[in-house]
Amino acid sequence: MEDRIAAYLAGKLAGAEEVRVSHLYRIPGGASRETWMFKATWREGGERRANEFILRKDPPASLLESNRETEYAYYRAFANSKVPVPAMRWIEHDASHLDGSFFIMDRIGEIESNTRRLQEPAWDAARPNIARHMYEILAAIHAFDWRTPALLEVSEAPEPGECWKRELDTWEAVVDANELSPQPIVRAGIRWLRRNPPPPPPRVTVVHGDYRVGNILYHRDGTIRAVVDWEMAHLGDPIEDLAWGFMKDWEWARDGRKGGIIAERDAIATYEAASGTAVDRDALRWWSVFSNVKAQGIWLTGTKSFQEGRTDELILPMVSYTLINAEDEALLESLGRAG
């Protein structure tokens, strides 16, 4: 694979000769696309050059069916904005190069992304700053002007009052397509969501779709160097991002702190101060129930992919075994809070 990547880069790096790829390593954890890191060296203009890259490749099957063009477009849209993202290099639709479509971006060095690392005592001083920065960046995502040809080409903007219905229709269809046995708790959640639509947002914004500690690259100085994994990005209700990040699934410290780093009230206060908008608690309650339905749709997708033999990635049955029952419990709890 190193030789095949080197051959690809040789055709993309202008004036490059003697392209070499080394230190190829698949980053564990991500289950929507294969994520690889590698180092490339080449000669250009008589000088030796080097750079580290990240390659995101479509797998045979995954937890999530998503569009690489959408993810790539959102990365490109936020370049040089208040939202830190890695620099994009190339997107490739021809699967013959690496037995699958992919895109390549620059690797950001000297960062951490491990969700549990932030719980360690060595990060006590940096943790509050990272938590504050995380919700300031979320406010910047939601303030971004998405009315650009590049984003409108990959995302359709709903009317404010239709945001909830479009997302619920999408994820109910995912459950329909992937359940291997009846899902009575998810169905109860969907019925409640349809009977109790949320208040519409004041405006439609970019929604990251998977905004949580696991998708930020953070530094020991307390800053966030990048927001990654934009494969579920779309236009919709900004409260969707808040609710998703508040899920019990991501309470890594098991002490009620969201993402293992911040109390919900503090996250909301930080977001409200940065965005200049108040968080509607009724909308947050609805999107919290929705988040459990959406998450269950993701876990069921991974389960079916493995059961049908379309992948041998062991993270998919592991997620099925550990999270599907837990998600049902979380959904029942969120329905109880919703009244």
N, C-alpha and C positions, 0 to 999 in steps of 0.2 A: 504493500500500500504506500510506503514511503516513496518508492520509485514512481508510482503512478501519480502521486501528488506533485512530485518534482517535475514530471513531464507536463502536467497541467500548468504549473506556475511558469515554466519556461515559455509557454505561449502567452502568458498574461503580463509578465514583468518586462516592460520595454527595455530592450538592450541588455537583458540578462543573459549571462553565459555560466556554464558549470553550476547549474542549480542543484543543490543537495537538500534533502529533507532528513531530519533526524529527531530523536527524542519524541517520536510519535506515541501518544498516550491517550487512551479513551477515558474521559472523565466520568466517573461513576455517578449514579443518582438520577440524572435526567431520563425520563421515560417517554418523551414525546418525539425527540430526535436523538440520534447518536451525536455526541459532542466530543470532538477530538482536539487535542492541542499538539502543536509541533513547532519545531524550529526550522527555518529555511535560511540557507546561505547561498550566495551567488556572487559572481563577478560582474561588475558594471563599470564601464569607462576605466578599466584598469584597476579598480579598487574592489576590495572584498566587502560585501555587505551582508547583513544578517537581520532577521526579524522573526518574532514569534507570532503565530497565528492560532486562531480557533476555527475549526471546520464543523459546521452543523449539517448533518446528512440525514436524508429521509430513511427511516428504517422500514423493514418489510411490514411491521405492524407495531402499534404503540398504544399508550393509554389515551391518546388524543389524535383524532383525525384533523389535521390543520393544514393551512396553505403557506408554503415557504415564501411565496411572493408577498403575502400580507405581512408576515413577520419582517421580512427584509425592508419593505416599504416603511414600516413604522420606525425601524432602526434609522433608516436614512432621513426620515422626516425630522427626527429629534437631534440630528447632528448639529453641533454648535448652538444648542439651546440651553436652557436652564436645567434640562433633564440630562444627566450624564449617560451616554451610551457608548459602546465600542465603535470604532471606525469600521465601516463596511468596505470590503474590497471587491468581491465578485459574487454574482449569483449564477449558478449553472443548472440548466434544465436538462442537458444531455446526460442521461444516466450512464452512458458507456464509459465515462472517465473513471468513476468509482463505484459502479454498480448501484447507482442511486443519485438522485438530484441532491444538490447541496449549495451552501453559500459559505464564504470565507470572510472573516473579519480579523482585525488586529487583536492580539491578546493584551490585556491590561495586567501589568506585573505588580508584585508586592501587595496583593489583596487577599482577602479571605471570602469564602462564600458558604462555609459550613454553618448550618443552622444552629448546631449545638455549641460551636466554638464560642459564640457570644455569651454563653452561660458561664464560661470559665472565669475564675477570679481575676485572671490576668487582663480581662476585658472590662473590669468594673468601671474604670475611669472613662473609657471610650464609649461604653454602652449608652448612657443618656444622650450623648451628642449624636450617635448613630440613629437612635430612636427619633430624636427631634428632626434630624436631617431627612429621615425616611418619609415623614409626613409632610414636610415642606416640599420635598420633591413630588409627592403625590399631588399636592395643590398645584404645582407647576405643570404637571401632566394635564390636569383638568383645565388649566388656564390656556393651554396651547391652542393656537388658531389652526384648526384642522381643515379649513377650507382651502386646500391645495389640490391641484390636479393629481399629484402622486397618491395622496390618501383617498381621494374620492374615487380613484380608479379601483381601489381594493376594498373600500368600505362604503356602505350605503347609510346615509344619515336618516334615522327615524324621526318622526315627530315626537316631542317630549312625552306625550301621553301614550305612545306606542312602545317605548323602550322596554318596559317590563314584559309586554306580550311577545315581542319578537324574541327576547332571550328565553322566555319560558317555553315558547313553541319549539325553539331550537333544541333545548335540552330535554324536553319531553320526547322529541323525536329520537334523540340519542338513546334514551332509556328504552323506547319502543324497539329500536334496532338491535340492542345489545343485551337485554335481559335474558338469562338462560333459565330462569324460574320466576314465578310471580313475585312482584315487589310491592306488597300492600302498603308499606310505610311510605315509600316514595310516592305512590299513587295518592295517598292521603295528603301528603305535602302538596302535590300538584293541585289537588282539588281545593285546598285551602288558599293557595296562591291565586287561583282563578276567581275564587269568591271574594277575595279581599285585595283588589289591586292597590298598589301604592300611590301616593300623591305623585304627580309628574314632577320631574326636576325643573328648576327655573330655566335651564338650558342644557342642550346636548353637548357632551364633551368626549374627548378621547377616553376610553376605558382600557386600562392595561389588560385586565382580564385575569391576571394571576399575580397580583401585587402582594407580595409577602416577603418575609425575611429570606426565604430560600432563593429569591430572585434578585437580590442586591449583592453587589461586590463591594465590600467595605474594607477600610484601612484602619490600622491601629491608632491613627491620629484622630479618629472619630468622624471621618468623612465617608461618604458613599461615592465610590469612583464610577459606578455604572449600574444601570437597571437593565436586566437581561430577560430573555424568554418572553418575547412579545407575540408568541404564536396565537394567543387568544385575544389580541387587541381588536377593538371595534369602536364604534361610536354609540354612545348610549348615556345612561344615568350614572353620574360619578359616584353616587352612594354605593353602587355595585362593588367598586374597588375597596371601599372601606369595609363593607360587610365581609367580603372574601378574606381580607387580611385579619379579621377578627375571629375567624373560625376556630373552633376548639382543636381541629386537626393540627393547627400551627402553634399551639401553646406548648412550645418545646420544654419549658421549665416546669410544666405541670403545676403552676401556681396561679393560674388565671391571667398572667401577663400575656398580652397579644404578641405573637411571634417570640415569646420568651423575653421580651425586652421592655414592654411598656404597658401600663394600665390603660384600659379602653378610654376612660374619661380623659386621661392625659393625651392620648393619641387624637381624640376628637378636638380637644382644646387647641392642640398644636395645628391641626388641619384647619380649624375654623379661623385661627389667627392668621395663618399663611394665605388662605384662600379668600378671606373676607366674606365668607358665606356661612350661614348656620346649617348644621346637619339636622335634617328632619328626622326625628326619632321614629316616626311611623314608617317612613321610607326605609330607614336602617333595619327596622324589625322585619319588613317584608323581604328585603334583599338578604337578610341573614337566613331566613327559611329557604329562600331560593338557592343560596350558596350550598346548602347541604344537598339539595336536589341535584344541582350541577355537579358537585363532587361525586355523588353516587353514580351519575352518568359516566364520569371519567373512569371510576374504578370498574364499573361493569364493562366498559369498552375494553380495558386491559384484560379482564377475565376472559371475555369471549375470544379475543385475539389469541390468547395462549391455548384455550380449550380447542380452538379450531386448528391449531398447529401452524399458524401463520408466523409465529415467533417462538424462540426458545429463551427469550430474556426472562430470567428468574425473578426480576423485580415485579413482573406483572402478576404472577400467582401469589407472590409475597404480599403485594398490595391487596389483592383479593382476599387473602386469608386474614390479614390484620385490620383492614379498614372498612370492608363492606358492612359488617355487623356494627362496628363502632360508628359508622356514618348513620345507620338507622337509629342508634341511640341518640346521637347528636341531633338528628332531625326531630325525633320525638321531643327532646328537650327544647328545641327552638320553637316547635309548635306550641308547647306548653307556655313558653314565655309570650308567644304571640297572642294567646288567648283566643 
